[in-house]
Amino acid sequence: MMGNRRERYETDRLKRDLQKMKTRQFFREVWSNKMARVGIIIIAFFALMAIFGPVVMPFKTTDIASSRDMIFNVPSSEHWLGTDNQGRDVLAYLVNGARSSLFVGLTATVISMVLGTLIGITAGYIGGWVDNLLMRITDFFLVLPWLPFCMVLAAIMGNSIWNIILVIGLTGWSSTARIIRAQTLSVKEQQYVERTRSIGAGKWYIMMKHILPNVFPLVFSEAILIVSSSILTETSLAFLGLGDPTNPSWGTMLNDAYSTGAMTVGAWWYFITPGLCVILVALGFTLMGYAFDEILNPKLKER
């Protein structure tokens, strides 16, 4: 009795040690990858900006200059990125906008990945009429033009930040579902899955215990790539006037710059800086996504 308990304890300890070694090895490979390293540095910079920036530089949309001399001021020691058409500090606007843009992108991505993963695993493992039904729904969302569809839904639901998150999250899962389904079809033919099924394990148990852990690396790398498209979609909706006016983002900043004629008066600091931030964040997540895909995919690693 004591011997069996001791053996189980040693087995569990060895499993934990092996998992720790694999985790450390994974992080070493990530940091040694040049694309991943650049992406991590870029995302870490903007993440710190989103977390601590609004505390250091609070911004209110109601802040209006008391004098016309403060409107569209060029960058100076007092205002590092100049002022906008209402005399507000552009740097404070930019820093506070990072929180909304990243929050919408990350939250919408979580919704998309949960839906896409569940639908992909369910369709791939159960098969039959369930697979046909789920894949036809997926095809419907795949053929729809994503941005115009999001614009229509955002206009109907209202321009609240949570509505924008739901619109992006509930419409961006289709490609993930297709990819996860294809991987599930391969995993479910493995011998250990067949053995688990033969001893009477239920479908839900097999999908959560055996299928999901094997497709999770693909889910992880896909999620990082989806974040950049979610942020770009939020920026596009906000630029078109469908963003939340009470939560400043880089998209609303671009919309303000366009509607107030910043380009015509030469206020380049008002529209170039938010556009550059969007590009850098999308680039950072894209580099991380490709790097993680290369690290987690043995075939790509061999190439």
C-alpha positions as CSV (number, residue, x, y, z in Angstrom):
1,M,0.0,0.0,0.0
2,M,2.7,2.4,1.0
3,G,4.8,1.3,-1.9
4,N,2.1,2.0,-4.4
5,R,1.5,5.4,-2.9
6,R,5.2,6.1,-3.0
7,E,5.4,5.1,-6.7
8,R,2.5,7.3,-7.6
9,Y,4.1,10.2,-5.8
10,E,7.4,9.7,-7.7
11,T,5.5,9.4,-11.0
12,D,3.7,12.6,-10.4
13,R,6.9,14.4,-9.4
14,L,8.7,13.2,-12.5
15,K,5.7,14.4,-14.7
16,R,5.9,17.8,-13.0
17,D,9.6,18.1,-13.5
18,L,9.3,17.0,-17.1
19,Q,6.6,19.6,-17.7
20,K,8.8,22.3,-16.1
21,M,11.7,21.3,-18.3
22,K,9.5,21.5,-21.4
23,T,8.1,24.9,-20.4
24,R,11.7,26.3,-19.8
25,Q,12.8,24.8,-23.2
26,F,9.8,26.4,-24.9
27,F,10.6,29.9,-23.5
28,R,14.2,29.5,-24.4
29,E,13.3,28.7,-28.0
30,V,10.8,31.6,-28.1
31,W,13.4,34.1,-26.9
32,S,16.1,32.7,-29.2
33,N,13.8,33.2,-32.2
34,K,14.4,36.7,-33.7
35,M,10.9,37.3,-34.9
36,A,9.4,36.3,-31.6
37,R,11.9,38.5,-29.7
38,V,11.0,41.5,-31.7
39,G,7.3,40.8,-31.4
40,I,7.5,40.4,-27.6
41,I,9.4,43.6,-27.2
42,I,6.9,45.6,-29.3
43,I,3.8,44.1,-27.5
44,A,5.4,44.5,-24.1
45,F,6.0,48.2,-24.8
46,F,2.4,48.8,-25.8
47,A,1.1,46.6,-23.0
48,L,3.0,48.7,-20.4
49,M,1.6,51.8,-22.1
50,A,-2.0,50.5,-21.8
51,I,-1.6,49.5,-18.2
52,F,0.3,52.4,-16.7
53,G,-0.1,55.1,-19.3
54,P,-3.6,56.3,-18.3
55,V,-2.5,56.5,-14.6
56,V,0.5,58.7,-15.5
57,M,-1.3,60.7,-18.2
58,P,-5.1,60.7,-17.7
59,F,-7.1,61.9,-20.6
60,K,-10.7,63.2,-20.8
61,T,-12.6,63.8,-24.0
62,T,-14.2,66.9,-22.3
63,D,-10.9,68.6,-21.9
64,I,-11.0,71.7,-24.1
65,A,-8.4,74.5,-24.5
66,S,-9.2,77.9,-23.0
67,S,-7.5,79.7,-25.8
68,R,-7.4,79.2,-29.6
69,D,-3.6,79.5,-29.4
70,M,-3.5,75.9,-28.0
71,I,-5.2,74.4,-31.0
72,F,-3.0,72.2,-33.4
73,N,0.2,73.2,-31.6
74,V,3.3,71.5,-33.0
75,P,5.2,69.1,-30.8
76,S,7.2,70.9,-28.1
77,S,8.7,70.3,-24.7
78,E,5.3,71.0,-23.1
79,H,3.4,68.8,-25.5
80,W,5.7,66.1,-26.9
81,L,3.2,65.2,-29.7
82,G,1.5,68.5,-30.0
83,T,-2.2,69.2,-29.5
84,D,-5.4,68.5,-31.4
85,N,-8.2,70.7,-32.6
86,Q,-9.5,71.2,-29.1
87,G,-6.1,71.8,-27.5
88,R,-5.9,68.4,-25.9
89,D,-2.5,66.7,-25.5
90,V,-2.1,64.2,-28.3
91,L,0.3,62.0,-26.4
92,A,-2.2,61.6,-23.5
93,Y,-4.9,60.8,-26.1
94,L,-2.5,58.2,-27.7
95,V,-1.5,56.6,-24.4
96,N,-5.1,56.3,-23.2
97,G,-6.2,55.0,-26.6
98,A,-3.8,52.0,-26.3
99,R,-5.9,50.6,-23.4
100,S,-9.2,50.5,-25.4
101,S,-7.6,49.2,-28.6
102,L,-5.7,46.4,-26.9
103,F,-8.6,45.5,-24.7
104,V,-11.0,45.2,-27.6
105,G,-8.6,43.2,-29.7
106,L,-7.7,40.7,-26.9
107,T,-11.2,40.2,-25.6
108,A,-12.7,39.8,-29.0
109,T,-10.0,37.3,-29.9
110,V,-10.8,35.2,-26.8
111,I,-14.4,35.0,-27.9
112,S,-13.5,34.1,-31.4
113,M,-11.0,31.4,-30.3
114,V,-13.4,29.8,-27.8
115,L,-16.1,29.6,-30.5
116,G,-13.8,28.5,-33.2
117,T,-12.1,25.8,-31.1
118,L,-15.4,24.3,-29.7
119,I,-17.0,24.3,-33.2
120,G,-13.9,22.9,-34.9
121,I,-13.4,20.1,-32.3
122,T,-17.1,19.2,-32.2
123,A,-17.4,19.1,-36.0
124,G,-14.2,17.1,-36.5
125,Y,-14.7,14.5,-33.8
126,I,-18.4,13.8,-33.9
127,G,-18.8,14.0,-37.7
128,G,-22.0,13.1,-39.6
129,W,-24.8,15.6,-39.8
130,V,-23.3,17.6,-36.9
131,D,-20.2,18.2,-39.0
132,N,-22.2,19.1,-42.1
133,L,-24.3,21.6,-40.2
134,L,-21.5,23.3,-38.4
135,M,-19.3,23.5,-41.5
136,R,-22.1,25.0,-43.5
137,I,-22.6,27.7,-40.9
138,T,-18.8,28.2,-40.9
139,D,-18.8,28.5,-44.7
140,F,-21.6,31.1,-44.4
141,F,-19.4,33.3,-42.1
142,L,-16.3,32.7,-44.3
143,V,-17.9,34.0,-47.5
144,L,-19.4,37.1,-45.8
145,P,-17.2,40.3,-46.3
146,W,-16.1,40.6,-42.7
147,L,-15.7,44.4,-42.3
148,P,-19.0,45.4,-44.0
149,F,-20.7,42.7,-41.9
150,C,-19.2,44.1,-38.8
151,M,-20.2,47.7,-39.8
152,V,-23.8,46.6,-40.2
153,L,-23.9,44.8,-36.9
154,A,-22.2,47.6,-35.0
155,A,-24.6,50.2,-36.5
156,I,-27.6,48.0,-35.4
157,M,-26.3,47.1,-31.9
158,G,-24.9,50.6,-31.1
159,N,-21.4,51.9,-30.7
160,S,-20.7,50.7,-27.1
161,I,-17.3,49.1,-26.5
162,W,-18.8,45.9,-25.4
163,N,-21.0,45.8,-28.6
164,I,-17.9,46.3,-30.7
165,I,-16.2,43.4,-28.8
166,L,-19.2,41.1,-29.4
167,V,-19.4,42.1,-33.1
168,I,-15.7,41.3,-33.7
169,G,-15.7,38.2,-31.5
170,L,-18.9,36.6,-32.9
171,T,-17.9,37.1,-36.5
172,G,-14.2,36.2,-36.5
173,W,-14.2,32.5,-35.5
174,S,-14.8,30.8,-38.9
175,S,-11.3,30.4,-40.1
176,T,-10.2,29.1,-36.7
177,A,-13.0,26.5,-36.8
178,R,-11.9,25.2,-40.2
179,I,-8.2,24.9,-39.0
180,I,-9.1,23.2,-35.7
181,R,-11.5,20.8,-37.5
182,A,-8.8,19.7,-39.9
183,Q,-6.4,19.0,-37.0
184,T,-9.1,17.2,-35.0
185,L,-9.7,14.8,-37.9
186,S,-6.0,13.9,-37.8
187,V,-5.8,13.5,-34.0
188,K,-8.9,11.4,-33.6
189,E,-7.4,8.7,-35.7
190,Q,-4.5,8.2,-33.3
191,Q,-4.3,4.8,-31.5
192,Y,-4.6,6.3,-27.9
193,V,-7.9,7.9,-28.9
194,E,-9.2,4.6,-30.3
195,R,-8.2,2.9,-27.1
196,T,-9.8,5.5,-24.9
197,R,-13.0,5.1,-26.9
198,S,-12.9,1.3,-26.7
199,I,-12.9,1.3,-22.9
200,G,-16.1,3.3,-22.8
201,A,-15.0,6.9,-22.5
202,G,-17.6,9.5,-23.5
203,K,-17.2,11.9,-26.5
204,W,-17.1,15.0,-24.3
205,Y,-14.3,13.5,-22.1
206,I,-12.2,12.5,-25.2
207,M,-12.6,15.9,-26.8
208,M,-11.6,17.8,-23.7
209,K,-9.0,15.4,-22.3
210,H,-7.3,14.2,-25.5
211,I,-8.3,16.3,-28.5
212,L,-8.1,19.8,-27.0
213,P,-4.5,19.4,-25.5
214,N,-3.2,18.2,-28.9
215,V,-4.8,21.0,-30.9
216,F,-4.0,23.7,-28.3
217,P,-0.6,24.7,-29.8
218,L,-2.4,25.4,-33.1
219,V,-5.1,27.3,-31.2
220,F,-2.4,29.4,-29.4
221,S,-0.5,30.4,-32.5
222,E,-3.8,31.1,-34.4
223,A,-5.0,33.3,-31.5
224,I,-1.9,35.5,-31.7
225,L,-2.5,36.1,-35.4
226,I,-6.2,36.8,-34.8
227,V,-5.4,39.6,-32.3
228,S,-3.9,41.8,-34.9
229,S,-6.9,41.5,-37.3
230,S,-9.2,42.2,-34.3
231,I,-7.3,45.4,-33.5
232,L,-7.4,46.4,-37.2
233,T,-11.1,45.8,-37.3
234,E,-11.8,47.8,-34.2
235,T,-9.6,50.7,-35.6
236,S,-11.5,50.5,-38.9
237,L,-14.9,50.6,-37.2
238,A,-13.9,53.5,-34.9
239,F,-12.4,55.4,-37.9
240,L,-15.8,55.0,-39.7
241,G,-17.6,56.6,-36.7
242,L,-18.8,53.3,-35.2
243,G,-16.5,53.3,-32.1
244,D,-17.4,54.1,-28.5
245,P,-16.9,57.9,-28.2
246,T,-16.6,57.6,-24.4
247,N,-13.6,55.3,-24.6
248,P,-10.8,56.9,-26.7
249,S,-9.0,54.5,-29.0
250,W,-6.5,54.8,-31.9
251,G,-9.4,54.4,-34.3
252,T,-11.4,57.3,-32.7
253,M,-8.3,59.3,-32.8
254,L,-7.9,58.8,-36.5
255,N,-11.6,59.6,-36.9
256,D,-11.2,62.9,-35.0
257,A,-8.1,63.8,-37.0
258,Y,-9.9,63.2,-40.3
259,S,-13.2,65.0,-39.4
260,T,-11.3,68.0,-38.0
261,G,-9.1,68.4,-41.1
262,A,-5.8,67.7,-39.4
263,M,-4.4,66.6,-42.8
264,T,-5.3,69.8,-44.5
265,V,-3.7,72.0,-41.9
266,G,-0.5,69.9,-41.7
267,A,-1.1,68.5,-38.2
268,W,0.8,65.3,-39.1
269,W,1.4,64.4,-35.4
270,Y,-2.4,64.0,-34.9
271,F,-2.9,61.2,-37.6
272,I,0.5,59.7,-38.1
273,T,1.1,58.6,-34.5
274,P,-2.1,56.5,-34.0
275,G,-1.7,54.9,-37.4
276,L,1.9,54.1,-36.6
277,C,0.9,52.5,-33.3
278,V,-1.7,50.3,-35.0
279,I,0.8,49.2,-37.6
280,L,3.4,48.4,-34.9
281,V,1.0,46.4,-32.7
282,A,-0.3,44.4,-35.7
283,L,3.3,43.8,-36.8
284,G,4.3,42.6,-33.2
285,F,1.4,40.1,-33.0
286,T,2.1,38.9,-36.5
287,L,5.7,38.3,-35.8
288,M,4.9,36.4,-32.6
289,G,2.3,34.3,-34.4
290,Y,4.6,33.2,-37.2
291,A,7.4,32.5,-34.7
292,F,5.2,30.5,-32.4
293,D,3.8,28.5,-35.3
294,E,7.4,27.8,-36.4
295,I,8.4,26.7,-32.8
296,L,5.3,24.6,-32.1
297,N,5.1,23.0,-35.6
298,P,7.8,20.3,-35.9
299,K,7.5,20.2,-39.7
300,L,8.3,23.9,-40.0
301,K,11.1,23.6,-37.5
302,E,12.7,20.9,-39.6
303,R,12.5,23.1,-42.7
